[in-house]
Amino acid sequence: MFSLLRTCGFPCVILVTMRGEFAEFNPWQVPMGSITETSLKLCGFLTYRVDAAEEVDEIVDAGCDMAFSGNLAVAILLSQRLIGRKVWSR
């Protein structure tokens, strides 16, 4: 699917909630989380990472401008630090 973005020049913005990073409690999430950004870049996406709530508006706005002004593929990675540490109880 991502090849169509590059071939046809469609603008695209995806928001990715990251796993396998800061305080991850599921070890099976770590391998994919460690290669997500690299994989998206290899697929032709410009990537921007959001680590703090005060960055969200500016980064999402800039990503949308890049995508829709230049017919580009942009991935905005919402880090686990932004989402916060998960607390699971039984």
PyMOL Python script that loads the backbone (N, CA, C, O; Angstrom):
from pymol import cmd

cmd.read_pdbstr("""\
ATOM      1  N   MET A   1       0.814  -1.195   0.000  1.00  0.00           N
ATOM      2  CA  MET A   1       0.000   0.000   0.000  1.00  0.00           C
ATOM      3  C   MET A   1       0.855   1.255   0.000  1.00  0.00           C
ATOM      4  O   MET A   1       0.559   2.209  -0.719  1.00  0.00           O
ATOM      5  N   PHE A   2       1.926   1.260   0.810  1.00  0.00           N
ATOM      6  CA  PHE A   2       2.770   2.451   0.886  1.00  0.00           C
ATOM      7  C   PHE A   2       3.434   2.774  -0.453  1.00  0.00           C
ATOM      8  O   PHE A   2       3.760   3.932  -0.715  1.00  0.00           O
ATOM      9  N   SER A   3       3.637   1.768  -1.299  1.00  0.00           N
ATOM     10  CA  SER A   3       4.253   2.034  -2.595  1.00  0.00           C
ATOM     11  C   SER A   3       3.367   2.923  -3.467  1.00  0.00           C
ATOM     12  O   SER A   3       3.879   3.683  -4.289  1.00  0.00           O
ATOM     13  N   LEU A   4       2.055   2.841  -3.302  1.00  0.00           N
ATOM     14  CA  LEU A   4       1.151   3.714  -4.054  1.00  0.00           C
ATOM     15  C   LEU A   4       1.346   5.182  -3.697  1.00  0.00           C
ATOM     16  O   LEU A   4       1.210   6.064  -4.545  1.00  0.00           O
ATOM     17  N   LEU A   5       1.666   5.430  -2.438  1.00  0.00           N
ATOM     18  CA  LEU A   5       1.897   6.819  -2.024  1.00  0.00           C
ATOM     19  C   LEU A   5       3.051   7.435  -2.802  1.00  0.00           C
ATOM     20  O   LEU A   5       2.961   8.561  -3.291  1.00  0.00           O
ATOM     21  N   ARG A   6       4.123   6.685  -2.904  1.00  0.00           N
ATOM     22  CA  ARG A   6       5.307   7.190  -3.610  1.00  0.00           C
ATOM     23  C   ARG A   6       5.069   7.247  -5.117  1.00  0.00           C
ATOM     24  O   ARG A   6       5.410   8.240  -5.760  1.00  0.00           O
ATOM     25  N   THR A   7       4.496   6.203  -5.676  1.00  0.00           N
ATOM     26  CA  THR A   7       4.294   6.117  -7.111  1.00  0.00           C
ATOM     27  C   THR A   7       3.286   7.146  -7.620  1.00  0.00           C
ATOM     28  O   THR A   7       3.508   7.790  -8.645  1.00  0.00           O
ATOM     29  N   CYS A   8       2.183   7.292  -6.897  1.00  0.00           N
ATOM     30  CA  CYS A   8       1.109   8.182  -7.345  1.00  0.00           C
ATOM     31  C   CYS A   8       1.194   9.583  -6.751  1.00  0.00           C
ATOM     32  O   CYS A   8       0.471  10.479  -7.187  1.00  0.00           O
ATOM     33  N   GLY A   9       2.050   9.783  -5.779  1.00  0.00           N
ATOM     34  CA  GLY A   9       2.207  11.104  -5.191  1.00  0.00           C
ATOM     35  C   GLY A   9       1.041  11.557  -4.329  1.00  0.00           C
ATOM     36  O   GLY A   9       0.733  12.748  -4.275  1.00  0.00           O
ATOM     37  N   PHE A  10       0.389  10.614  -3.654  1.00  0.00           N
ATOM     38  CA  PHE A  10      -0.709  10.974  -2.757  1.00  0.00           C
ATOM     39  C   PHE A  10      -0.149  11.557  -1.465  1.00  0.00           C
ATOM     40  O   PHE A  10       0.856  11.065  -0.951  1.00  0.00           O
ATOM     41  N   PRO A  11      -0.783  12.594  -0.938  1.00  0.00           N
ATOM     42  CA  PRO A  11      -0.393  13.033   0.402  1.00  0.00           C
ATOM     43  C   PRO A  11      -0.932  12.035   1.427  1.00  0.00           C
ATOM     44  O   PRO A  11      -2.000  11.452   1.242  1.00  0.00           O
ATOM     45  N   CYS A  12      -0.185  11.851   2.497  1.00  0.00           N
ATOM     46  CA  CYS A  12      -0.613  10.909   3.533  1.00  0.00           C
ATOM     47  C   CYS A  12      -0.015  11.338   4.862  1.00  0.00           C
ATOM     48  O   CYS A  12       1.167  11.670   4.949  1.00  0.00           O
ATOM     49  N   VAL A  13      -0.846  11.326   5.890  1.00  0.00           N
ATOM     50  CA  VAL A  13      -0.378  11.553   7.260  1.00  0.00           C
ATOM     51  C   VAL A  13      -0.874  10.380   8.096  1.00  0.00           C
ATOM     52  O   VAL A  13      -2.067  10.079   8.113  1.00  0.00           O
ATOM     53  N   ILE A  14       0.056   9.720   8.791  1.00  0.00           N
ATOM     54  CA  ILE A  14      -0.350   8.669   9.710  1.00  0.00           C
ATOM     55  C   ILE A  14       0.159   9.023  11.109  1.00  0.00           C
ATOM     56  O   ILE A  14       1.267   9.532  11.275  1.00  0.00           O
ATOM     57  N   LEU A  15      -0.668   8.743  12.095  1.00  0.00           N
ATOM     58  CA  LEU A  15      -0.298   8.898  13.500  1.00  0.00           C
ATOM     59  C   LEU A  15      -0.050   7.507  14.052  1.00  0.00           C
ATOM     60  O   LEU A  15      -0.915   6.635  13.974  1.00  0.00           O
ATOM     61  N   VAL A  16       1.129   7.305  14.609  1.00  0.00           N
ATOM     62  CA  VAL A  16       1.519   5.989  15.103  1.00  0.00           C
ATOM     63  C   VAL A  16       1.747   6.079  16.605  1.00  0.00           C
ATOM     64  O   VAL A  16       2.646   6.789  17.057  1.00  0.00           O
ATOM     65  N   THR A  17       0.942   5.367  17.375  1.00  0.00           N
ATOM     66  CA  THR A  17       1.201   5.286  18.810  1.00  0.00           C
ATOM     67  C   THR A  17       2.245   4.200  19.014  1.00  0.00           C
ATOM     68  O   THR A  17       2.025   3.034  18.687  1.00  0.00           O
ATOM     69  N   MET A  18       3.370   4.600  19.552  1.00  0.00           N
ATOM     70  CA  MET A  18       4.514   3.705  19.656  1.00  0.00           C
ATOM     71  C   MET A  18       4.357   2.721  20.802  1.00  0.00           C
ATOM     72  O   MET A  18       3.753   3.014  21.833  1.00  0.00           O
ATOM     73  N   ARG A  19       4.916   1.556  20.584  1.00  0.00           N
ATOM     74  CA  ARG A  19       5.026   0.516  21.599  1.00  0.00           C
ATOM     75  C   ARG A  19       6.476   0.069  21.622  1.00  0.00           C
ATOM     76  O   ARG A  19       7.246   0.362  20.707  1.00  0.00           O
ATOM     77  N   GLY A  20       6.834  -0.637  22.669  1.00  0.00           N
ATOM     78  CA  GLY A  20       8.183  -1.176  22.770  1.00  0.00           C
ATOM     79  C   GLY A  20       9.225  -0.151  23.147  1.00  0.00           C
ATOM     80  O   GLY A  20      10.414  -0.349  22.896  1.00  0.00           O
ATOM     81  N   GLU A  21       8.794   0.942  23.746  1.00  0.00           N
ATOM     82  CA  GLU A  21       9.730   1.999  24.146  1.00  0.00           C
ATOM     83  C   GLU A  21       9.698   2.165  25.666  1.00  0.00           C
ATOM     84  O   GLU A  21       9.654   1.181  26.404  1.00  0.00           O
ATOM     85  N   PHE A  22       9.718   3.376  26.108  1.00  0.00           N
ATOM     86  CA  PHE A  22       9.740   3.783  27.505  1.00  0.00           C
ATOM     87  C   PHE A  22       8.736   3.002  28.357  1.00  0.00           C
ATOM     88  O   PHE A  22       7.530   3.042  28.113  1.00  0.00           O
ATOM     89  N   ALA A  23       9.252   2.300  29.346  1.00  0.00           N
ATOM     90  CA  ALA A  23       8.442   1.582  30.339  1.00  0.00           C
ATOM     91  C   ALA A  23       7.498   0.538  29.732  1.00  0.00           C
ATOM     92  O   ALA A  23       6.428   0.277  30.282  1.00  0.00           O
ATOM     93  N   GLU A  24       7.881  -0.046  28.626  1.00  0.00           N
ATOM     94  CA  GLU A  24       7.050  -1.100  28.015  1.00  0.00           C
ATOM     95  C   GLU A  24       7.012  -2.314  28.928  1.00  0.00           C
ATOM     96  O   GLU A  24       8.057  -2.789  29.374  1.00  0.00           O
ATOM     97  N   PHE A  25       5.827  -2.816  29.207  1.00  0.00           N
ATOM     98  CA  PHE A  25       5.686  -3.973  30.089  1.00  0.00           C
ATOM     99  C   PHE A  25       5.612  -5.282  29.313  1.00  0.00           C
ATOM    100  O   PHE A  25       5.759  -6.353  29.902  1.00  0.00           O
ATOM    101  N   ASN A  26       5.385  -5.216  27.988  1.00  0.00           N
ATOM    102  CA  ASN A  26       5.311  -6.417  27.156  1.00  0.00           C
ATOM    103  C   ASN A  26       6.599  -6.544  26.341  1.00  0.00           C
ATOM    104  O   ASN A  26       6.780  -5.805  25.374  1.00  0.00           O
ATOM    105  N   PRO A  27       7.484  -7.449  26.702  1.00  0.00           N
ATOM    106  CA  PRO A  27       8.757  -7.551  25.994  1.00  0.00           C
ATOM    107  C   PRO A  27       8.609  -7.891  24.510  1.00  0.00           C
ATOM    108  O   PRO A  27       9.506  -7.588  23.724  1.00  0.00           O
ATOM    109  N   TRP A  28       7.503  -8.510  24.111  1.00  0.00           N
ATOM    110  CA  TRP A  28       7.317  -8.868  22.706  1.00  0.00           C
ATOM    111  C   TRP A  28       7.013  -7.647  21.836  1.00  0.00           C
ATOM    112  O   TRP A  28       7.022  -7.755  20.610  1.00  0.00           O
ATOM    113  N   GLN A  29       6.745  -6.494  22.442  1.00  0.00           N
ATOM    114  CA  GLN A  29       6.525  -5.266  21.672  1.00  0.00           C
ATOM    115  C   GLN A  29       7.845  -4.570  21.296  1.00  0.00           C
ATOM    116  O   GLN A  29       7.879  -3.768  20.363  1.00  0.00           O
ATOM    117  N   VAL A  30       8.917  -4.875  22.016  1.00  0.00           N
ATOM    118  CA  VAL A  30      10.187  -4.173  21.838  1.00  0.00           C
ATOM    119  C   VAL A  30      10.794  -4.356  20.441  1.00  0.00           C
ATOM    120  O   VAL A  30      11.223  -3.362  19.855  1.00  0.00           O
ATOM    121  N   PRO A  31      10.854  -5.565  19.875  1.00  0.00           N
ATOM    122  CA  PRO A  31      11.474  -5.701  18.550  1.00  0.00           C
ATOM    123  C   PRO A  31      10.838  -4.813  17.473  1.00  0.00           C
ATOM    124  O   PRO A  31      11.555  -4.145  16.728  1.00  0.00           O
ATOM    125  N   MET A  32       9.515  -4.796  17.383  1.00  0.00           N
ATOM    126  CA  MET A  32       8.870  -3.959  16.365  1.00  0.00           C
ATOM    127  C   MET A  32       8.999  -2.478  16.703  1.00  0.00           C
ATOM    128  O   MET A  32       9.224  -1.651  15.819  1.00  0.00           O
ATOM    129  N   GLY A  33       8.859  -2.150  17.973  1.00  0.00           N
ATOM    130  CA  GLY A  33       9.001  -0.753  18.370  1.00  0.00           C
ATOM    131  C   GLY A  33      10.370  -0.189  18.031  1.00  0.00           C
ATOM    132  O   GLY A  33      10.494   0.995  17.717  1.00  0.00           O
ATOM    133  N   SER A  34      11.393  -1.022  18.091  1.00  0.00           N
ATOM    134  CA  SER A  34      12.747  -0.543  17.823  1.00  0.00           C
ATOM    135  C   SER A  34      13.016  -0.306  16.334  1.00  0.00           C
ATOM    136  O   SER A  34      13.977   0.382  15.989  1.00  0.00           O
ATOM    137  N   ILE A  35      12.185  -0.862  15.447  1.00  0.00           N
ATOM    138  CA  ILE A  35      12.418  -0.680  14.006  1.00  0.00           C
ATOM    139  C   ILE A  35      11.301   0.085  13.298  1.00  0.00           C
ATOM    140  O   ILE A  35      11.354   0.259  12.081  1.00  0.00           O
ATOM    141  N   THR A  36      10.305   0.537  14.029  1.00  0.00           N
ATOM    142  CA  THR A  36       9.168   1.214  13.402  1.00  0.00           C
ATOM    143  C   THR A  36       9.598   2.433  12.603  1.00  0.00           C
ATOM    144  O   THR A  36       9.249   2.556  11.429  1.00  0.00           O
ATOM    145  N   GLU A  37      10.349   3.333  13.222  1.00  0.00           N
ATOM    146  CA  GLU A  37      10.755   4.559  12.529  1.00  0.00           C
ATOM    147  C   GLU A  37      11.616   4.249  11.306  1.00  0.00           C
ATOM    148  O   GLU A  37      11.412   4.828  10.239  1.00  0.00           O
ATOM    149  N   THR A  38      12.563   3.351  11.455  1.00  0.00           N
ATOM    150  CA  THR A  38      13.428   2.975  10.335  1.00  0.00           C
ATOM    151  C   THR A  38      12.618   2.355   9.203  1.00  0.00           C
ATOM    152  O   THR A  38      12.851   2.659   8.033  1.00  0.00           O
ATOM    153  N   SER A  39      11.664   1.485   9.545  1.00  0.00           N
ATOM    154  CA  SER A  39      10.828   0.844   8.527  1.00  0.00           C
ATOM    155  C   SER A  39      10.003   1.874   7.758  1.00  0.00           C
ATOM    156  O   SER A  39       9.891   1.803   6.534  1.00  0.00           O
ATOM    157  N   LEU A  40       9.434   2.823   8.479  1.00  0.00           N
ATOM    158  CA  LEU A  40       8.646   3.873   7.815  1.00  0.00           C
ATOM    159  C   LEU A  40       9.518   4.725   6.901  1.00  0.00           C
ATOM    160  O   LEU A  40       9.097   5.092   5.804  1.00  0.00           O
ATOM    161  N   LYS A  41      10.719   5.038   7.343  1.00  0.00           N
ATOM    162  CA  LYS A  41      11.637   5.817   6.489  1.00  0.00           C
ATOM    163  C   LYS A  41      11.989   5.033   5.227  1.00  0.00           C
ATOM    164  O   LYS A  41      12.052   5.602   4.137  1.00  0.00           O
ATOM    165  N   LEU A  42      12.216   3.734   5.371  1.00  0.00           N
ATOM    166  CA  LEU A  42      12.514   2.906   4.198  1.00  0.00           C
ATOM    167  C   LEU A  42      11.338   2.845   3.230  1.00  0.00           C
ATOM    168  O   LEU A  42      11.529   2.629   2.033  1.00  0.00           O
ATOM    169  N   CYS A  43      10.128   3.032   3.739  1.00  0.00           N
ATOM    170  CA  CYS A  43       8.924   3.056   2.902  1.00  0.00           C
ATOM    171  C   CYS A  43       8.673   4.442   2.310  1.00  0.00           C
ATOM    172  O   CYS A  43       7.677   4.639   1.615  1.00  0.00           O
ATOM    173  N   GLY A  44       9.552   5.396   2.573  1.00  0.00           N
ATOM    174  CA  GLY A  44       9.437   6.718   1.968  1.00  0.00           C
ATOM    175  C   GLY A  44       8.759   7.774   2.818  1.00  0.00           C
ATOM    176  O   GLY A  44       8.476   8.865   2.322  1.00  0.00           O
ATOM    177  N   PHE A  45       8.491   7.488   4.074  1.00  0.00           N
ATOM    178  CA  PHE A  45       7.848   8.464   4.956  1.00  0.00           C
ATOM    179  C   PHE A  45       8.877   9.416   5.560  1.00  0.00           C
ATOM    180  O   PHE A  45       9.988   9.012   5.903  1.00  0.00           O
ATOM    181  N   LEU A  46       8.494  10.671   5.683  1.00  0.00           N
ATOM    182  CA  LEU A  46       9.199  11.594   6.560  1.00  0.00           C
ATOM    183  C   LEU A  46       8.659  11.298   7.948  1.00  0.00           C
ATOM    184  O   LEU A  46       7.450  11.131   8.106  1.00  0.00           O
ATOM    185  N   THR A  47       9.505  11.227   8.945  1.00  0.00           N
ATOM    186  CA  THR A  47       9.019  10.893  10.285  1.00  0.00           C
ATOM    187  C   THR A  47       9.310  12.023  11.259  1.00  0.00           C
ATOM    188  O   THR A  47      10.365  12.656  11.221  1.00  0.00           O
ATOM    189  N   TYR A  48       8.342  12.253  12.129  1.00  0.00           N
ATOM    190  CA  TYR A  48       8.471  13.243  13.191  1.00  0.00           C
ATOM    191  C   TYR A  48       8.011  12.580  14.479  1.00  0.00           C
ATOM    192  O   TYR A  48       6.993  11.888  14.499  1.00  0.00           O
ATOM    193  N   ARG A  49       8.755  12.789  15.540  1.00  0.00           N
ATOM    194  CA  ARG A  49       8.464  12.159  16.830  1.00  0.00           C
ATOM    195  C   ARG A  49       7.926  13.202  17.805  1.00  0.00           C
ATOM    196  O   ARG A  49       8.439  14.318  17.891  1.00  0.00           O
ATOM    197  N   VAL A  50       6.886  12.818  18.535  1.00  0.00           N
ATOM    198  CA  VAL A  50       6.319  13.678  19.576  1.00  0.00           C
ATOM    199  C   VAL A  50       6.597  13.009  20.924  1.00  0.00           C
ATOM    200  O   VAL A  50       6.162  11.883  21.169  1.00  0.00           O
ATOM    201  N   ASP A  51       7.326  13.713  21.791  1.00  0.00           N
ATOM    202  CA  ASP A  51       7.652  13.185  23.111  1.00  0.00           C
ATOM    203  C   ASP A  51       6.931  13.904  24.249  1.00  0.00           C
ATOM    204  O   ASP A  51       6.869  13.384  25.363  1.00  0.00           O
ATOM    205  N   ALA A  52       6.383  15.097  23.983  1.00  0.00           N
ATOM    206  CA  ALA A  52       5.742  15.881  25.038  1.00  0.00           C
ATOM    207  C   ALA A  52       4.432  16.475  24.525  1.00  0.00           C
ATOM    208  O   ALA A  52       4.318  16.813  23.347  1.00  0.00           O
ATOM    209  N   ALA A  53       3.456  16.599  25.404  1.00  0.00           N
ATOM    210  CA  ALA A  53       2.122  17.083  25.018  1.00  0.00           C
ATOM    211  C   ALA A  53       2.171  18.462  24.372  1.00  0.00           C
ATOM    212  O   ALA A  53       1.401  18.741  23.453  1.00  0.00           O
ATOM    213  N   GLU A  54       3.056  19.316  24.838  1.00  0.00           N
ATOM    214  CA  GLU A  54       3.121  20.664  24.270  1.00  0.00           C
ATOM    215  C   GLU A  54       3.674  20.692  22.842  1.00  0.00           C
ATOM    216  O   GLU A  54       3.621  21.735  22.190  1.00  0.00           O
ATOM    217  N   GLU A  55       4.196  19.584  22.349  1.00  0.00           N
ATOM    218  CA  GLU A  55       4.717  19.507  20.982  1.00  0.00           C
ATOM    219  C   GLU A  55       3.664  19.036  19.972  1.00  0.00           C
ATOM    220  O   GLU A  55       3.846  19.215  18.768  1.00  0.00           O
ATOM    221  N   VAL A  56       2.579  18.443  20.442  1.00  0.00           N
ATOM    222  CA  VAL A  56       1.620  17.780  19.558  1.00  0.00           C
ATOM    223  C   VAL A  56       1.084  18.718  18.487  1.00  0.00           C
ATOM    224  O   VAL A  56       1.179  18.407  17.300  1.00  0.00           O
ATOM    225  N   ASP A  57       0.521  19.861  18.878  1.00  0.00           N
ATOM    226  CA  ASP A  57      -0.094  20.777  17.907  1.00  0.00           C
ATOM    227  C   ASP A  57       0.889  21.201  16.825  1.00  0.00           C
ATOM    228  O   ASP A  57       0.578  21.138  15.636  1.00  0.00           O
ATOM    229  N   GLU A  58       2.068  21.630  17.239  1.00  0.00           N
ATOM    230  CA  GLU A  58       3.046  22.140  16.281  1.00  0.00           C
ATOM    231  C   GLU A  58       3.526  21.049  15.319  1.00  0.00           C
ATOM    232  O   GLU A  58       3.623  21.280  14.114  1.00  0.00           O
ATOM    233  N   ILE A  59       3.821  19.877  15.848  1.00  0.00           N
ATOM    234  CA  ILE A  59       4.352  18.806  14.999  1.00  0.00           C
ATOM    235  C   ILE A  59       3.278  18.249  14.063  1.00  0.00           C
ATOM    236  O   ILE A  59       3.555  18.009  12.887  1.00  0.00           O
ATOM    237  N   VAL A  60       2.070  18.041  14.558  1.00  0.00           N
ATOM    238  CA  VAL A  60       0.992  17.539  13.691  1.00  0.00           C
ATOM    239  C   VAL A  60       0.662  18.574  12.620  1.00  0.00           C
ATOM    240  O   VAL A  60       0.458  18.215  11.460  1.00  0.00           O
ATOM    241  N   ASP A  61       0.607  19.843  12.988  1.00  0.00           N
ATOM    242  CA  ASP A  61       0.343  20.908  12.015  1.00  0.00           C
ATOM    243  C   ASP A  61       1.431  20.954  10.938  1.00  0.00           C
ATOM    244  O   ASP A  61       1.133  21.033   9.746  1.00  0.00           O
ATOM    245  N   ALA A  62       2.680  20.903  11.365  1.00  0.00           N
ATOM    246  CA  ALA A  62       3.792  20.932  10.404  1.00  0.00           C
ATOM    247  C   ALA A  62       3.781  19.689   9.515  1.00  0.00           C
ATOM    248  O   ALA A  62       4.043  19.783   8.316  1.00  0.00           O
ATOM    249  N   GLY A  63       3.479  18.528  10.095  1.00  0.00           N
ATOM    250  CA  GLY A  63       3.405  17.292   9.308  1.00  0.00           C
ATOM    251  C   GLY A  63       2.312  17.347   8.259  1.00  0.00           C
ATOM    252  O   GLY A  63       2.510  16.911   7.125  1.00  0.00           O
ATOM    253  N   CYS A  64       1.150  17.885   8.638  1.00  0.00           N
ATOM    254  CA  CYS A  64       0.047  18.021   7.678  1.00  0.00           C
ATOM    255  C   CYS A  64       0.409  19.003   6.569  1.00  0.00           C
ATOM    256  O   CYS A  64       0.104  18.759   5.402  1.00  0.00           O
ATOM    257  N   ASP A  65       1.053  20.103   6.922  1.00  0.00           N
ATOM    258  CA  ASP A  65       1.507  21.060   5.905  1.00  0.00           C
ATOM    259  C   ASP A  65       2.463  20.403   4.924  1.00  0.00           C
ATOM    260  O   ASP A  65       2.339  20.577   3.712  1.00  0.00           O
ATOM    261  N   MET A  66       3.431  19.638   5.461  1.00  0.00           N
ATOM    262  CA  MET A  66       4.400  18.957   4.587  1.00  0.00           C
ATOM    263  C   MET A  66       3.691  17.988   3.651  1.00  0.00           C
ATOM    264  O   MET A  66       3.962  17.973   2.450  1.00  0.00           O
ATOM    265  N   ALA A  67       2.792  17.184   4.189  1.00  0.00           N
ATOM    266  CA  ALA A  67       2.116  16.158   3.393  1.00  0.00           C
ATOM    267  C   ALA A  67       1.240  16.771   2.310  1.00  0.00           C
ATOM    268  O   ALA A  67       1.334  16.392   1.142  1.00  0.00           O
ATOM    269  N   PHE A  68       0.389  17.715   2.694  1.00  0.00           N
ATOM    270  CA  PHE A  68      -0.610  18.212   1.758  1.00  0.00           C
ATOM    271  C   PHE A  68      -0.105  19.338   0.862  1.00  0.00           C
ATOM    272  O   PHE A  68      -0.713  19.620  -0.171  1.00  0.00           O
ATOM    273  N   SER A  69       0.992  19.984   1.235  1.00  0.00           N
ATOM    274  CA  SER A  69       1.582  20.993   0.352  1.00  0.00           C
ATOM    275  C   SER A  69       2.522  20.363  -0.668  1.00  0.00           C
ATOM    276  O   SER A  69       2.717  20.893  -1.762  1.00  0.00           O
ATOM    277  N   GLY A  70       3.105  19.219  -0.293  1.00  0.00           N
ATOM    278  CA  GLY A  70       4.088  18.607  -1.177  1.00  0.00           C
ATOM    279  C   GLY A  70       3.756  17.224  -1.648  1.00  0.00           C
ATOM    280  O   GLY A  70       4.604  16.554  -2.238  1.00  0.00           O
ATOM    281  N   ASN A  71       2.518  16.763  -1.401  1.00  0.00           N
ATOM    282  CA  ASN A  71       2.126  15.395  -1.770  1.00  0.00           C
ATOM    283  C   ASN A  71       3.130  14.369  -1.241  1.00  0.00           C
ATOM    284  O   ASN A  71       3.635  13.526  -1.983  1.00  0.00           O
ATOM    285  N   LEU A  72       3.401  14.465   0.046  1.00  0.00           N
ATOM    286  CA  LEU A  72       4.385  13.607   0.694  1.00  0.00           C
ATOM    287  C   LEU A  72       3.716  12.673   1.695  1.00  0.00           C
ATOM    288  O   LEU A  72       2.583  12.897   2.119  1.00  0.00           O
ATOM    289  N   ALA A  73       4.440  11.625   2.060  1.00  0.00           N
ATOM    290  CA  ALA A  73       4.002  10.710   3.105  1.00  0.00           C
ATOM    291  C   ALA A  73       4.699  11.109   4.402  1.00  0.00           C
ATOM    292  O   ALA A  73       5.926  11.192   4.452  1.00  0.00           O
ATOM    293  N   VAL A  74       3.921  11.354   5.441  1.00  0.00           N
ATOM    294  CA  VAL A  74       4.453  11.795   6.732  1.00  0.00           C
ATOM    295  C   VAL A  74       3.917  10.882   7.828  1.00  0.00           C
ATOM    296  O   VAL A  74       2.720  10.605   7.891  1.00  0.00           O
ATOM    297  N   ALA A  75       4.807  10.423   8.679  1.00  0.00           N
ATOM    298  CA  ALA A  75       4.415   9.619   9.835  1.00  0.00           C
ATOM    299  C   ALA A  75       4.776  10.391  11.099  1.00  0.00           C
ATOM    300  O   ALA A  75       5.917  10.818  11.272  1.00  0.00           O
ATOM    301  N   ILE A  76       3.805  10.562  11.967  1.00  0.00           N
ATOM    302  CA  ILE A  76       4.032  11.236  13.235  1.00  0.00           C
ATOM    303  C   ILE A  76       3.976  10.166  14.318  1.00  0.00           C
ATOM    304  O   ILE A  76       2.948   9.523  14.530  1.00  0.00           O
ATOM    305  N   LEU A  77       5.106   9.992  14.997  1.00  0.00           N
ATOM    306  CA  LEU A  77       5.245   8.945  15.996  1.00  0.00           C
ATOM    307  C   LEU A  77       4.948   9.514  17.378  1.00  0.00           C
ATOM    308  O   LEU A  77       5.662  10.394  17.861  1.00  0.00           O
ATOM    309  N   LEU A  78       3.911   9.018  17.999  1.00  0.00           N
ATOM    310  CA  LEU A  78       3.529   9.453  19.339  1.00  0.00           C
ATOM    311  C   LEU A  78       4.203   8.515  20.333  1.00  0.00           C
ATOM    312  O   LEU A  78       3.776   7.374  20.514  1.00  0.00           O
ATOM    313  N   SER A  79       5.253   9.004  20.970  1.00  0.00           N
ATOM    314  CA  SER A  79       6.071   8.141  21.816  1.00  0.00           C
ATOM    315  C   SER A  79       5.326   7.673  23.056  1.00  0.00           C
ATOM    316  O   SER A  79       4.318   8.258  23.453  1.00  0.00           O
ATOM    317  N   GLN A  80       5.838   6.614  23.659  1.00  0.00           N
ATOM    318  CA  GLN A  80       5.235   6.128  24.898  1.00  0.00           C
ATOM    319  C   GLN A  80       5.413   7.122  26.032  1.00  0.00           C
ATOM    320  O   GLN A  80       4.617   7.124  26.971  1.00  0.00           O
ATOM    321  N   ARG A  81       6.431   7.965  25.972  1.00  0.00           N
ATOM    322  CA  ARG A  81       6.574   9.016  26.992  1.00  0.00           C
ATOM    323  C   ARG A  81       5.394   9.969  26.929  1.00  0.00           C
ATOM    324  O   ARG A  81       4.899  10.416  27.964  1.00  0.00           O
ATOM    325  N   LEU A  82       4.939  10.283  25.724  1.00  0.00           N
ATOM    326  CA  LEU A  82       3.783  11.166  25.560  1.00  0.00           C
ATOM    327  C   LEU A  82       2.520  10.513  26.128  1.00  0.00           C
ATOM    328  O   LEU A  82       1.752  11.154  26.845  1.00  0.00           O
ATOM    329  N   ILE A  83       2.318   9.265  25.811  1.00  0.00           N
ATOM    330  CA  ILE A  83       1.122   8.553  26.226  1.00  0.00           C
ATOM    331  C   ILE A  83       1.159   8.250  27.719  1.00  0.00           C
ATOM    332  O   ILE A  83       0.124   8.233  28.385  1.00  0.00           O
ATOM    333  N   GLY A  84       2.346   8.015  28.230  1.00  0.00           N
ATOM    334  CA  GLY A  84       2.508   7.751  29.656  1.00  0.00           C
ATOM    335  C   GLY A  84       2.675   6.279  29.961  1.00  0.00           C
ATOM    336  O   GLY A  84       2.335   5.401  29.168  1.00  0.00           O
ATOM    337  N   ARG A  85       3.200   6.056  31.114  1.00  0.00           N
ATOM    338  CA  ARG A  85       3.442   4.696  31.585  1.00  0.00           C
ATOM    339  C   ARG A  85       2.111   3.998  31.862  1.00  0.00           C
ATOM    340  O   ARG A  85       1.228   4.558  32.511  1.00  0.00           O
ATOM    341  N   LYS A  86       1.983   2.793  31.373  1.00  0.00           N
ATOM    342  CA  LYS A  86       0.767   2.017  31.603  1.00  0.00           C
ATOM    343  C   LYS A  86       0.808   1.388  32.991  1.00  0.00           C
ATOM    344  O   LYS A  86       1.841   0.884  33.433  1.00  0.00           O
ATOM    345  N   VAL A  87      -0.308   1.428  33.650  1.00  0.00           N
ATOM    346  CA  VAL A  87      -0.422   0.788  34.954  1.00  0.00           C
ATOM    347  C   VAL A  87      -1.484  -0.286  34.832  1.00  0.00           C
ATOM    348  O   VAL A  87      -2.652   0.010  34.577  1.00  0.00           O
ATOM    349  N   TRP A  88      -1.085  -1.514  35.011  1.00  0.00           N
ATOM    350  CA  TRP A  88      -2.008  -2.636  34.906  1.00  0.00           C
ATOM    351  C   TRP A  88      -2.180  -3.258  36.283  1.00  0.00           C
ATOM    352  O   TRP A  88      -1.209  -3.462  37.012  1.00  0.00           O
ATOM    353  N   SER A  89      -3.383  -3.545  36.615  1.00  0.00           N
ATOM    354  CA  SER A  89      -3.629  -4.198  37.894  1.00  0.00           C
ATOM    355  C   SER A  89      -4.544  -5.394  37.675  1.00  0.00           C
ATOM    356  O   SER A  89      -5.246  -5.489  36.668  1.00  0.00           O
ATOM    357  N   ARG A  90      -4.518  -6.270  38.611  1.00  0.00           N
ATOM    358  CA  ARG A  90      -5.347  -7.486  38.495  1.00  0.00           C
ATOM    359  C   ARG A  90      -6.613  -7.350  39.281  1.00  0.00           C
ATOM    360  O   ARG A  90      -7.429  -8.272  39.300  1.00  0.00           O
TER     361      ARG A  90
END
""", "prot")
cmd.dss("prot")
cmd.show_as("cartoon", "prot")
cmd.util.cbc("prot")
cmd.orient("prot")
